[in-house]
Amino acid sequence: MSSPAGGSGAALALALILAAGPACARLVQADLARVAVAPPPGARAPLDLPVTDARTGQAITLGRALAGRPALLLPVDYTCGNVCDPMVSMSADALASTGLAPEDYAWVLVGIDPRDDAAAARRMLAETLGERIASVRPEALIVSDAALARLTASLGYTAVYDAGTDSFAHPAAALLLAGDGRVARILSPLALTGRDLRLALTEAGEGRVGGLADRFALLCYGYDAARGVYTPLVQRILTVAGIGTILAIGLLVLGLTRLTRGRAA
């Protein structure tokens, strides 16, 4: 599994957050330059991080939420309608389009505004997802200031509070985690497709998610870190197609040889 490209991920995050408009209006360029997601080499989310499940109010750990599954981790402001609502909605659509069972992955939302409580998280999910909640099963988590600081430092994720508008400028990015918390990819939740997300979850699942066809597809698609999506690799496609053609010809020759020998006998 490849490591994420931090620099390009930061560029993606900054470009997307600039599109948020009013939420960034009072921030100067120096503030915006800090808004990024750039995981350090070997970045890993702390699985022992204490969190609160917004649905049940139960105190758990991040590791329990992941339960050893590859996870789409989406840091959000539960009261942000500019970027976060579309990110959540489009991520839900992409997850539903993967064709994977909800048991195969975890979709974890983490609140980046410590003032947001469990009620705010539940309200956002209800208003944004509606009946789709049952099919994608998001796990909305509430964290303390200390836990949030530890998590964002581990992931190289930086959001900036804008006192002028009482809002957060934050990267519009999702982190794809392996079951042990390792950062596998940085994805764009505003450009995700079911195919991209299935490939990412298959890659992060290291053989435990998806099927043979998915692993074959990974030979033909490469991760574009600048865009946060998977794109076709023409050279790989041609190579795989060439190998397939050679094998088909070989099988045909073998079949004809056996047929000729059978007739001669």
Backbone as JSON, one array per atom type, in Angstrom:
{
  "sequence": "MSSPAGGSGAALALALILAAGPACARLVQADLARVAVAPPPGARAPLDLPVTDARTGQAITLGRALAGRPALLLPVDYTCGNVCDPMVSMSADALASTGLAPEDYAWVLVGIDPRDDAAAARRMLAETLGERIASVRPEALIVSDAALARLTASLGYTAVYDAGTDSFAHPAAALLLAGDGRVARILSPLALTGRDLRLALTEAGEGRVGGLADRFALLCYGYDAARGVYTPLVQRILTVAGIGTILAIGLLVLGLTRLTRGRAA",
  "N": [[0.86, -1.2, 0.0], [0.63, 2.15, -0.87], [2.1, 5.18, 0.41], [0.51, 8.25, 1.48], [0.56, 11.27, -0.48], [1.76, 14.01, 0.87], [2.32, 16.82, 0.27], [0.91, 17.41, -2.14], [-1.59, 16.77, -1.29], [-2.06, 18.79, 0.55], [-2.18, 20.98, -1.15], [-4.48, 20.37, -2.58], [-6.37, 20.51, -0.52], [-6.24, 23.22, 0.21], [-7.04, 24.5, -2.13], [-9.71, 23.66, -2.35], [-10.89, 24.65, -0.03], [-10.77, 27.34, -0.45], [-12.83, 27.69, -2.14], [-14.98, 27.79, -0.52], [-15.78, 30.29, 0.17], [-17.62, 32.65, 1.89], [-16.95, 31.73, 4.48], [-14.26, 32.05, 4.66], [-13.74, 34.7, 4.43], [-12.78, 36.65, 6.27], [-10.22, 35.92, 6.85], [-6.68, 36.25, 6.47], [-4.11, 35.89, 3.94], [-1.93, 34.54, 5.09], [-3.15, 33.08, 7.1], [-4.78, 31.38, 5.59], [-2.81, 29.9, 4.34], [-2.08, 28.1, 6.22], [-4.09, 26.28, 6.31], [-4.51, 23.04, 5.7], [-3.95, 19.59, 4.76], [-1.57, 17.42, 5.46], [-0.21, 14.68, 5.94], [2.42, 13.4, 7.99], [5.32, 11.32, 7.18], [4.52, 7.91, 7.49], [2.22, 8.38, 8.96], [-0.3, 7.9, 11.41], [-3.48, 7.35, 12.74], [-4.35, 7.78, 16.14], [-5.41, 5.0, 17.75], [-6.21, 4.64, 20.34], [-7.49, 6.92, 21.03], [-9.68, 8.83, 22.99], [-13.14, 9.13, 22.45], [-16.52, 10.27, 21.88], [-19.46, 8.61, 21.07], [-21.8, 10.02, 19.08], [-24.34, 9.11, 18.56], [-25.11, 7.27, 20.54], [-24.12, 8.36, 22.86], [-22.13, 7.16, 24.23], [-18.93, 6.65, 25.69], [-16.15, 5.84, 23.88], [-13.38, 4.45, 22.0], [-11.32, 5.58, 19.25], [-10.28, 3.43, 17.89], [-12.14, 1.44, 18.45], [-14.3, 2.35, 17.01], [-13.33, 2.04, 14.41], [-12.85, -0.7, 14.33], [-10.97, -2.47, 13.22], [-11.37, -2.24, 10.5], [-10.93, -0.92, 7.13], [-11.21, 2.61, 6.8], [-13.14, 5.52, 6.06], [-12.31, 8.55, 7.01], [-13.68, 11.5, 8.01], [-13.16, 14.68, 8.79], [-15.23, 17.14, 10.16], [-17.19, 20.14, 10.53], [-19.87, 20.25, 12.47], [-21.84, 22.14, 12.28], [-21.49, 23.48, 9.97], [-22.53, 24.65, 6.92], [-21.5, 25.32, 4.47], [-19.37, 23.79, 3.25], [-19.21, 21.34, 4.58], [-21.73, 19.99, 4.76], [-22.26, 19.31, 1.96], [-19.96, 17.68, 1.61], [-20.44, 15.52, 3.34], [-22.86, 14.52, 2.31], [-22.15, 13.83, -0.37], [-20.15, 11.99, 0.11], [-21.63, 9.97, 1.3], [-23.21, 9.17, -0.89], [-21.21, 8.2, -2.58], [-20.18, 6.07, -1.05], [-22.44, 4.43, -0.95], [-22.54, 3.73, -3.58], [-20.41, 2.07, -3.94], [-20.98, -0.61, -3.73], [-20.15, -2.2, -1.72], [-20.61, -3.93, 1.38], [-21.87, -2.39, 4.36], [-20.58, -3.46, 6.58], [-18.04, -3.94, 5.75], [-16.46, -1.73, 5.86], [-15.61, 1.32, 7.65], [-17.26, 4.36, 8.27], [-16.34, 7.3, 9.42], [-17.03, 10.21, 11.12], [-15.57, 13.09, 12.45], [-15.86, 15.65, 14.75], [-14.68, 18.96, 14.33], [-15.09, 21.27, 15.65], [-15.01, 22.07, 18.88], [-17.16, 23.05, 20.29], [-19.44, 21.96, 19.31], [-22.0, 19.7, 20.07], [-23.28, 16.34, 20.78], [-25.94, 16.41, 19.96], [-25.91, 18.31, 17.92], [-24.4, 16.96, 16.01], [-26.03, 14.74, 15.44], [-28.23, 16.07, 14.42], [-27.18, 17.27, 12.11], [-26.57, 14.98, 10.54], [-29.11, 13.84, 10.25], [-30.49, 15.85, 8.83], [-28.93, 16.1, 6.55], [-28.53, 13.54, 5.46], [-30.86, 12.03, 5.8], [-32.95, 9.3, 5.05], [-30.85, 7.86, 4.08], [-29.01, 7.26, 6.01], [-29.32, 4.72, 7.15], [-28.28, 2.99, 5.24], [-25.57, 3.57, 4.9], [-24.46, 3.95, 7.37], [-23.07, 6.0, 9.17], [-20.62, 6.94, 11.61], [-20.69, 9.25, 13.91], [-18.53, 11.23, 15.72], [-17.67, 12.82, 18.78], [-15.18, 14.9, 20.12], [-12.83, 15.89, 22.66], [-11.08, 19.02, 23.33], [-8.35, 18.44, 23.79], [-8.12, 15.83, 22.76], [-8.79, 16.28, 20.1], [-6.69, 17.94, 19.29], [-4.58, 16.16, 19.5], [-5.31, 14.22, 17.6], [-5.45, 15.69, 15.14], [-2.82, 16.58, 14.97], [-1.49, 14.17, 14.64], [-2.39, 13.41, 12.15], [-1.62, 15.45, 10.49], [-3.37, 17.5, 9.95], [-4.82, 20.63, 9.55], [-6.92, 23.13, 10.69], [-8.35, 26.4, 10.73], [-9.57, 28.78, 12.94], [-11.94, 31.31, 12.4], [-12.55, 34.16, 13.84], [-13.95, 36.38, 13.08], [-16.13, 35.56, 11.54], [-17.05, 33.55, 13.06], [-16.49, 30.83, 12.45], [-14.96, 27.9, 10.93], [-12.14, 27.66, 8.84], [-11.31, 25.04, 6.88], [-9.68, 22.04, 5.66], [-11.15, 20.62, 2.78], [-11.29, 17.65, 2.76], [-10.92, 14.1, 2.87], [-9.69, 11.37, 4.83], [-8.33, 8.28, 4.09], [-8.13, 5.48, 5.93], [-6.18, 2.65, 6.95], [-7.01, -0.48, 8.57], [-5.5, -0.51, 10.91], [-5.15, 2.09, 11.5], [-3.32, 3.49, 9.96], [-2.55, 6.11, 7.66], [-3.7, 5.89, 4.47], [-4.57, 7.11, 2.08], [-5.32, 10.41, 0.82], [-8.34, 11.78, 0.12], [-10.66, 13.42, -2.09], [-13.66, 14.45, -0.98], [-15.54, 15.83, -2.38], [-15.3, 15.07, -4.93], [-15.54, 12.41, -5.15], [-16.19, 9.15, -6.44], [-18.17, 6.16, -6.68], [-16.6, 4.12, -7.75], [-13.92, 5.06, -7.37], [-13.83, 5.16, -4.56], [-14.33, 2.52, -3.87], [-12.04, 1.29, -4.94], [-10.1, 2.55, -3.33], [-10.81, 1.64, -0.75], [-10.5, -1.07, -1.13], [-7.75, -1.18, -1.59], [-6.75, -0.17, 0.86], [-7.78, -2.09, 2.51], [-6.22, -4.27, 2.09], [-6.61, -6.83, 0.83], [-8.71, -7.83, 2.3], [-11.05, -6.63, 1.72], [-13.32, -6.2, -0.96], [-13.04, -7.89, -4.19], [-11.41, -10.27, -6.43], [-11.61, -9.03, -8.91], [-11.54, -6.34, -8.19], [-8.94, -6.06, -7.22], [-7.59, -6.6, -9.54], [-8.42, -4.41, -11.02], [-7.03, -2.39, -9.72], [-4.55, -2.63, -10.81], [-4.82, -1.29, -13.13], [-5.5, 1.27, -12.57], [-4.35, 4.32, -11.18], [-3.48, 6.3, -8.31], [-4.21, 9.67, -8.19], [-2.71, 12.08, -6.61], [-2.87, 14.86, -6.59], [-5.46, 15.45, -7.3], [-6.95, 13.81, -5.74], [-8.23, 11.47, -6.57], [-8.78, 8.37, -8.42], [-7.19, 7.49, -11.41], [-7.19, 6.24, -14.83], [-4.43, 4.22, -15.84], [-2.87, 4.29, -18.67], [-0.67, 2.92, -19.78], [-0.42, 0.72, -18.08], [-2.9, -0.48, -18.49], [-2.67, -1.21, -21.2], [-0.54, -2.99, -20.96], [-1.63, -5.0, -19.3], [-3.74, -5.79, -20.95], [-2.27, -6.73, -23.12], [-0.91, -8.91, -21.98], [-3.11, -10.49, -21.39], [-3.99, -11.03, -24.0], [-1.83, -12.51, -25.03], [-1.92, -14.76, -23.35], [-4.42, -15.76, -24.09], [-3.95, -16.44, -26.78], [-1.99, -18.36, -26.41], [-3.45, -20.35, -25.05], [-5.24, -20.99, -27.04], [-3.53, -22.05, -29.04], [-2.53, -24.24, -27.62], [-4.89, -25.71, -27.27], [-5.55, -26.28, -29.96], [-3.34, -27.83, -30.67], [-3.62, -30.08, -29.02], [-6.01, -31.02, -30.04], [-5.28, -31.69, -32.67], [-3.41, -33.73, -32.18], [-5.1, -35.58, -31.02], [-6.73, -36.34, -33.14], [-4.85, -37.44, -34.83], [-4.11, -39.67, -33.41]],
  "CA": [[0.0, 0.0, 0.0], [1.43, 3.35, -1.0], [1.87, 6.22, 1.4], [-0.13, 9.41, 0.88], [1.42, 12.38, -0.88], [1.36, 15.1, 1.75], [2.33, 18.14, -0.32], [-0.18, 17.59, -3.08], [-2.82, 16.75, -0.52], [-2.23, 20.12, 1.12], [-2.62, 21.87, -2.22], [-5.88, 20.04, -2.84], [-7.19, 21.01, 0.57], [-6.3, 24.67, 0.16], [-7.83, 24.9, -3.29], [-11.11, 23.4, -2.09], [-11.43, 25.5, 1.02], [-10.95, 28.68, -1.0], [-14.14, 27.72, -2.8], [-16.04, 27.9, 0.48], [-16.26, 31.66, 0.09], [-17.84, 33.5, 3.04], [-16.33, 31.24, 5.69], [-12.86, 32.44, 4.68], [-13.67, 36.1, 4.03], [-12.05, 37.49, 7.21], [-8.87, 35.4, 7.05], [-5.66, 36.76, 5.57], [-3.44, 34.83, 3.19], [-1.09, 33.76, 6.0], [-4.02, 32.12, 7.77], [-5.19, 30.38, 4.61], [-1.67, 29.04, 4.02], [-1.99, 27.06, 7.25], [-5.19, 25.33, 6.14], [-3.94, 21.98, 4.87], [-3.84, 18.24, 5.31], [-0.29, 16.93, 4.98], [0.25, 13.68, 6.91], [3.85, 13.11, 7.99], [5.61, 9.94, 6.78], [4.1, 6.91, 8.47], [1.15, 8.92, 9.8], [-1.24, 6.9, 11.91], [-4.45, 7.88, 13.69], [-4.22, 7.08, 17.42], [-6.58, 4.17, 17.97], [-6.64, 4.73, 21.73], [-8.04, 8.26, 21.24], [-11.02, 8.81, 23.58], [-14.17, 9.85, 21.69], [-17.9, 9.99, 22.29], [-20.36, 8.27, 19.99], [-22.9, 10.98, 19.13], [-25.62, 8.42, 18.46], [-25.44, 6.61, 21.81], [-23.58, 9.09, 24.0], [-21.19, 6.28, 24.91], [-17.5, 6.93, 25.56], [-15.44, 4.73, 23.25], [-12.11, 4.87, 21.41], [-11.33, 5.62, 17.79], [-10.05, 2.07, 17.43], [-13.4, 0.69, 18.52], [-15.12, 2.81, 15.88], [-12.8, 1.45, 13.19], [-13.03, -2.15, 14.48], [-10.07, -3.18, 12.33], [-11.79, -2.1, 9.1], [-10.52, 0.32, 6.46], [-12.18, 3.64, 7.18], [-13.16, 6.86, 5.49], [-12.36, 9.49, 8.12], [-14.07, 12.81, 7.48], [-13.25, 15.75, 9.8], [-16.27, 18.08, 9.76], [-17.82, 21.06, 11.47], [-21.26, 19.77, 12.42], [-22.77, 23.25, 12.03], [-21.02, 24.17, 8.76], [-23.33, 24.3, 5.75], [-20.84, 25.72, 3.23], [-18.61, 22.7, 2.66], [-19.36, 20.07, 5.29], [-22.95, 19.29, 4.35], [-22.03, 18.64, 0.67], [-18.97, 16.61, 1.77], [-21.11, 14.37, 3.96], [-23.85, 13.98, 1.37], [-21.49, 13.21, -1.51], [-19.45, 10.8, 0.62], [-22.66, 8.94, 1.47], [-23.57, 8.67, -2.21], [-20.09, 7.41, -3.09], [-20.14, 4.82, -0.3], [-23.57, 3.61, -1.39], [-22.28, 3.28, -4.95], [-19.28, 1.13, -4.0], [-21.45, -1.98, -3.78], [-19.63, -2.92, -0.56], [-21.5, -3.99, 2.54], [-21.43, -1.48, 5.42], [-19.71, -4.16, 7.51], [-16.69, -4.04, 5.18], [-15.72, -0.48, 6.06], [-16.14, 2.25, 8.64], [-17.33, 5.76, 7.86], [-16.21, 7.98, 10.7], [-17.0, 11.66, 11.12], [-15.01, 13.65, 13.69], [-16.14, 17.08, 14.85], [-13.5, 19.8, 14.52], [-15.48, 22.4, 16.5], [-15.27, 21.5, 20.21], [-18.41, 23.56, 20.84], [-20.54, 21.15, 18.8], [-22.3, 18.54, 20.92], [-23.84, 15.17, 20.09], [-27.2, 16.79, 19.32], [-25.58, 19.0, 16.66], [-23.96, 15.94, 15.08], [-27.21, 13.97, 15.01], [-29.08, 16.95, 13.61], [-26.56, 17.4, 10.79], [-26.74, 13.74, 9.79], [-30.52, 13.67, 9.92], [-30.89, 16.81, 7.81], [-28.12, 15.93, 5.34], [-28.63, 12.19, 4.89], [-32.22, 11.49, 5.81], [-33.07, 7.85, 5.11], [-29.61, 7.21, 3.65], [-28.22, 6.88, 7.19], [-29.4, 3.28, 7.39], [-27.52, 2.22, 4.26], [-24.13, 3.84, 4.97], [-24.11, 3.83, 8.79], [-21.98, 6.87, 9.63], [-20.33, 7.01, 13.04], [-20.33, 10.63, 14.23], [-17.81, 11.25, 16.98], [-17.38, 14.09, 19.45], [-13.89, 14.79, 20.81], [-12.44, 17.02, 23.49], [-10.03, 19.86, 22.76], [-7.07, 17.73, 23.86], [-8.16, 14.7, 21.83], [-8.78, 16.83, 18.75], [-5.33, 18.41, 19.02], [-3.74, 14.96, 19.29], [-5.69, 13.59, 16.34], [-5.06, 16.52, 13.99], [-1.36, 16.59, 14.89], [-1.09, 12.87, 14.11], [-2.78, 13.31, 10.74], [-1.15, 16.6, 9.73], [-4.59, 18.21, 9.52], [-4.88, 21.95, 10.19], [-8.06, 24.02, 10.45], [-8.12, 27.71, 11.35], [-10.81, 29.42, 13.38], [-12.13, 32.7, 11.97], [-13.38, 34.82, 14.85], [-14.8, 37.37, 12.42], [-17.36, 34.93, 11.07], [-17.36, 32.47, 14.0], [-16.51, 29.59, 11.68], [-13.65, 27.3, 10.7], [-11.61, 27.36, 7.51], [-10.74, 23.7, 7.07], [-9.5, 21.31, 4.39], [-12.26, 19.8, 2.28], [-10.58, 16.43, 2.43], [-11.17, 12.91, 3.69], [-8.52, 10.52, 4.95], [-8.62, 6.86, 4.0], [-7.27, 4.8, 6.91], [-6.15, 1.19, 7.03], [-7.64, -0.93, 9.8], [-4.65, -0.23, 12.06], [-5.05, 3.54, 11.68], [-2.37, 4.13, 9.05], [-3.13, 6.93, 6.59], [-3.42, 5.28, 3.18], [-4.81, 8.06, 1.01], [-6.11, 11.61, 1.04], [-9.33, 11.78, -0.94], [-11.53, 14.59, -2.2], [-15.05, 14.02, -0.83], [-16.38, 16.56, -3.34], [-15.09, 14.51, -6.27], [-15.52, 10.96, -5.01], [-17.14, 8.3, -7.13], [-18.22, 4.85, -6.08], [-15.45, 3.36, -8.23], [-12.73, 5.53, -6.68], [-13.87, 4.8, -3.16], [-14.19, 1.06, -3.78], [-10.63, 1.0, -5.15], [-9.35, 2.99, -2.16], [-11.1, 0.75, 0.36], [-9.86, -2.35, -1.46], [-6.32, -1.0, -1.4], [-6.49, -0.04, 2.29], [-8.19, -3.33, 3.16], [-5.13, -5.24, 1.9], [-7.1, -8.16, 0.51], [-9.87, -8.23, 3.11], [-12.22, -5.93, 1.18], [-13.37, -6.31, -2.41], [-12.76, -9.2, -4.77], [-10.3, -10.38, -7.38], [-11.79, -8.01, -9.95], [-11.1, -5.05, -7.65], [-7.47, -6.05, -7.18], [-7.18, -6.51, -10.94], [-8.64, -3.02, -11.44], [-5.98, -1.55, -9.16], [-3.42, -2.68, -11.73], [-5.1, -0.42, -14.27], [-5.79, 2.62, -12.1], [-3.38, 4.89, -10.26], [-4.0, 7.38, -7.46], [-3.77, 11.03, -8.53], [-2.7, 12.78, -5.33], [-3.24, 16.27, -6.76], [-6.91, 15.55, -7.44], [-7.6, 12.96, -4.74], [-9.07, 10.49, -7.25], [-8.05, 7.35, -9.16], [-7.27, 7.72, -12.85], [-6.67, 5.1, -15.6], [-3.04, 4.22, -16.25], [-2.96, 3.73, -20.01], [0.4, 1.95, -20.0], [-0.76, -0.51, -17.36], [-4.03, -1.11, -19.17], [-2.15, -1.85, -22.41], [0.27, -4.13, -20.55], [-2.53, -6.07, -18.86], [-4.44, -6.28, -22.13], [-1.31, -7.51, -23.91], [-0.7, -10.2, -21.31], [-4.32, -11.27, -21.6], [-4.02, -11.49, -25.39], [-0.83, -13.57, -25.16], [-2.44, -15.95, -22.69], [-5.51, -16.3, -24.92], [-3.35, -17.08, -27.96], [-1.32, -19.57, -25.92], [-4.47, -21.36, -24.78], [-5.78, -21.42, -28.33], [-2.53, -22.92, -29.67], [-2.5, -25.49, -26.86], [-6.1, -26.45, -27.59], [-5.45, -26.8, -31.32], [-2.32, -28.88, -30.66], [-4.22, -31.29, -28.44], [-7.03, -31.51, -30.98], [-4.56, -32.32, -33.79], [-2.84, -34.99, -31.7], [-6.2, -36.51, -30.79], [-7.17, -36.83, -34.44], [-3.78, -38.28, -35.39], [-4.13, -40.94, -32.69]],
  "C": [[0.88, 1.23, 0.0], [1.11, 4.34, 0.1], [1.25, 7.42, 0.73], [0.88, 10.47, 0.52], [0.99, 13.62, -0.14], [1.27, 16.45, 1.06], [1.17, 18.38, -1.26], [-1.52, 17.55, -2.37], [-3.11, 18.1, 0.09], [-2.72, 21.09, 0.07], [-4.08, 21.63, -2.55], [-6.77, 20.66, -1.78], [-7.34, 22.52, 0.49], [-7.17, 25.13, -0.99], [-9.31, 24.73, -3.02], [-11.67, 24.34, -1.04], [-11.59, 26.94, 0.52], [-12.31, 28.82, -1.68], [-15.27, 27.9, -1.81], [-16.57, 29.31, 0.61], [-16.39, 32.36, 1.42], [-17.13, 33.04, 4.3], [-14.88, 31.68, 5.8], [-12.67, 33.94, 4.51], [-12.8, 36.94, 4.95], [-10.61, 37.05, 7.41], [-7.91, 36.0, 6.03], [-4.94, 35.59, 4.93], [-2.57, 33.96, 4.09], [-1.91, 32.73, 6.75], [-4.42, 31.0, 6.82], [-4.06, 29.41, 4.29], [-1.52, 27.91, 5.03], [-3.05, 25.99, 7.09], [-4.71, 24.24, 5.18], [-4.13, 20.64, 5.55], [-2.61, 17.62, 4.67], [0.25, 15.93, 5.99], [1.75, 13.47, 6.85], [4.08, 11.66, 7.56], [5.21, 8.96, 7.89], [2.98, 7.36, 9.38], [0.14, 7.84, 10.17], [-2.19, 7.57, 12.89], [-4.34, 7.1, 15.0], [-5.49, 6.31, 17.76], [-7.08, 4.23, 19.4], [-7.26, 6.09, 22.05], [-9.43, 8.17, 21.85], [-11.99, 9.68, 22.8], [-15.52, 9.51, 22.29], [-18.75, 9.72, 21.07], [-21.59, 9.17, 20.09], [-24.26, 10.3, 19.11], [-26.06, 7.85, 19.81], [-25.03, 7.4, 23.04], [-22.54, 8.31, 24.76], [-19.76, 6.72, 24.66], [-16.8, 5.7, 25.02], [-14.06, 5.22, 22.81], [-12.24, 4.89, 19.9], [-11.13, 4.22, 17.23], [-11.3, 1.23, 17.46], [-14.32, 1.08, 17.37], [-14.64, 2.18, 14.57], [-12.99, -0.08, 13.18], [-12.19, -2.94, 13.47], [-10.4, -3.08, 10.86], [-11.12, -0.89, 8.45], [-11.61, 1.36, 6.66], [-12.01, 4.91, 6.36], [-13.36, 7.82, 6.64], [-12.6, 10.89, 7.57], [-14.17, 13.81, 8.62], [-14.26, 16.8, 9.32], [-16.62, 19.01, 10.9], [-19.31, 20.76, 11.39], [-22.28, 20.89, 12.2], [-22.36, 24.06, 10.8], [-21.85, 23.71, 7.57], [-22.64, 24.61, 4.44], [-20.19, 24.54, 2.52], [-18.97, 21.36, 3.29], [-20.61, 19.31, 4.89], [-22.78, 18.61, 2.99], [-21.01, 17.5, 0.79], [-19.62, 15.36, 2.33], [-22.07, 13.72, 2.98], [-23.19, 13.24, 0.22], [-20.7, 11.98, -1.09], [-20.44, 9.66, 0.8], [-23.05, 8.34, 0.13], [-22.47, 7.78, -2.77], [-20.01, 6.07, -2.38], [-21.26, 3.88, -0.74], [-23.32, 3.02, -2.77], [-21.12, 2.3, -5.05], [-19.75, -0.3, -4.19], [-20.93, -2.81, -2.63], [-20.66, -2.92, 0.56], [-20.98, -3.05, 3.61], [-20.5, -2.13, 6.43], [-18.26, -4.21, 7.03], [-15.84, -2.82, 5.48], [-16.33, 0.29, 7.23], [-16.17, 3.64, 8.03], [-17.43, 6.57, 9.14], [-16.13, 9.48, 10.5], [-16.48, 12.13, 12.47], [-15.26, 15.15, 13.69], [-14.89, 17.89, 15.11], [-13.82, 21.06, 15.33], [-15.86, 21.85, 17.87], [-16.58, 21.99, 20.83], [-19.61, 22.75, 20.38], [-20.75, 19.94, 19.7], [-22.91, 17.42, 20.09], [-25.13, 15.52, 19.37], [-26.95, 17.48, 17.98], [-25.16, 17.99, 15.6], [-25.14, 15.14, 14.55], [-28.11, 14.79, 14.11], [-28.51, 17.1, 12.19], [-26.78, 16.15, 9.95], [-28.19, 13.55, 9.36], [-30.93, 14.59, 8.78], [-30.16, 16.58, 6.48], [-28.36, 14.59, 4.66], [-30.04, 11.63, 4.85], [-32.21, 9.97, 5.93], [-31.8, 7.12, 4.69], [-28.75, 6.76, 4.83], [-28.19, 5.38, 7.37], [-28.52, 2.49, 6.44], [-26.02, 2.43, 4.36], [-23.59, 3.86, 6.4], [-22.93, 4.7, 9.24], [-21.83, 6.8, 11.15], [-19.83, 8.41, 13.34], [-19.73, 10.67, 15.62], [-17.61, 12.68, 17.47], [-16.08, 13.91, 20.22], [-13.63, 16.04, 21.64], [-11.37, 17.85, 22.78], [-8.71, 19.11, 22.69], [-7.03, 16.58, 22.85], [-8.1, 15.19, 20.39], [-7.37, 17.29, 18.36], [-4.4, 17.23, 18.75], [-4.03, 14.31, 17.94], [-5.2, 14.39, 15.14], [-3.54, 16.58, 13.84], [-0.86, 15.28, 14.28], [-1.33, 12.77, 12.61], [-2.23, 14.44, 9.88], [-2.29, 17.43, 9.18], [-4.69, 19.52, 10.29], [-6.11, 22.72, 9.74], [-7.8, 25.31, 11.22], [-9.46, 28.34, 11.7], [-10.82, 30.89, 12.95], [-13.09, 33.37, 12.94], [-14.34, 35.82, 14.22], [-16.13, 36.81, 11.95], [-17.8, 33.77, 11.97], [-17.49, 31.14, 13.27], [-15.07, 29.1, 11.49], [-13.34, 27.22, 9.21], [-10.89, 26.03, 7.65], [-10.57, 23.0, 5.73], [-10.75, 20.54, 4.03], [-11.66, 18.5, 1.8], [-10.99, 15.32, 3.38], [-9.9, 12.09, 3.72], [-8.95, 9.06, 4.94], [-7.62, 6.15, 4.91], [-7.31, 3.3, 6.72], [-6.73, 0.8, 8.39], [-6.84, -0.65, 11.05], [-4.42, 1.26, 12.26], [-4.09, 4.24, 10.75], [-3.1, 4.93, 7.98], [-2.71, 6.34, 5.25], [-3.53, 6.27, 2.04], [-5.47, 9.32, 1.56], [-7.05, 11.72, -0.14], [-10.13, 13.08, -0.94], [-12.98, 14.15, -2.08], [-15.99, 14.74, -1.78], [-16.2, 16.05, -4.76], [-15.08, 12.99, -6.24], [-16.57, 10.29, -5.89], [-17.14, 6.95, -6.42], [-17.03, 3.99, -6.49], [-14.18, 3.74, -7.49], [-12.7, 5.03, -5.24], [-13.74, 3.29, -2.97], [-12.72, 0.66, -3.97], [-9.81, 1.38, -3.92], [-9.57, 2.06, -0.98], [-10.5, -0.64, 0.12], [-8.37, -2.29, -1.19], [-5.98, -0.95, 0.09], [-6.83, -1.32, 3.04], [-7.2, -4.45, 2.99], [-5.65, -6.66, 1.73], [-8.32, -8.6, 1.28], [-11.16, -7.58, 2.63], [-12.17, -6.03, -0.34], [-13.02, -7.72, -2.88], [-11.6, -9.16, -5.72], [-10.4, -9.32, -8.47], [-11.32, -6.64, -9.48], [-9.58, -4.97, -7.63], [-6.89, -6.0, -8.59], [-7.32, -5.07, -11.43], [-7.56, -2.09, -10.91], [-4.72, -1.57, -10.01], [-3.58, -1.67, -12.86], [-5.38, 1.02, -13.87], [-4.73, 3.06, -11.1], [-3.98, 6.05, -9.5], [-3.37, 8.7, -7.88], [-3.86, 11.87, -7.27], [-3.13, 14.23, -5.45], [-4.74, 16.46, -6.81], [-7.66, 14.71, -6.41], [-8.53, 11.93, -5.35], [-8.16, 9.44, -7.92], [-8.27, 7.58, -10.65], [-6.69, 6.52, -13.6], [-5.2, 5.29, -15.94], [-2.98, 3.5, -17.6], [-1.9, 2.65, -20.23], [0.09, 0.63, -19.31], [-1.9, -1.24, -18.04], [-3.55, -1.86, -20.41], [-1.32, -3.08, -22.06], [-0.61, -5.31, -20.14], [-3.28, -6.66, -20.05], [-3.53, -7.14, -22.99], [-1.06, -8.88, -23.3], [-1.91, -11.1, -21.5], [-4.4, -11.84, -23.01], [-3.04, -12.64, -25.61], [-1.31, -14.87, -24.54], [-3.55, -16.6, -23.52], [-4.97, -17.02, -26.13], [-2.68, -18.39, -27.56], [-2.3, -20.69, -25.67], [-5.06, -21.9, -26.08], [-4.83, -22.38, -29.03], [-2.49, -24.27, -28.96], [-3.72, -26.35, -27.18], [-6.04, -27.07, -28.98], [-4.44, -27.93, -31.42], [-2.89, -30.19, -30.13], [-5.26, -31.88, -29.37], [-6.38, -32.24, -32.15], [-4.0, -33.67, -33.39], [-3.93, -36.03, -31.49], [-6.68, -37.11, -32.08], [-6.13, -37.78, -35.04], [-3.77, -39.65, -34.71], [-5.3, -41.8, -33.14]]
}
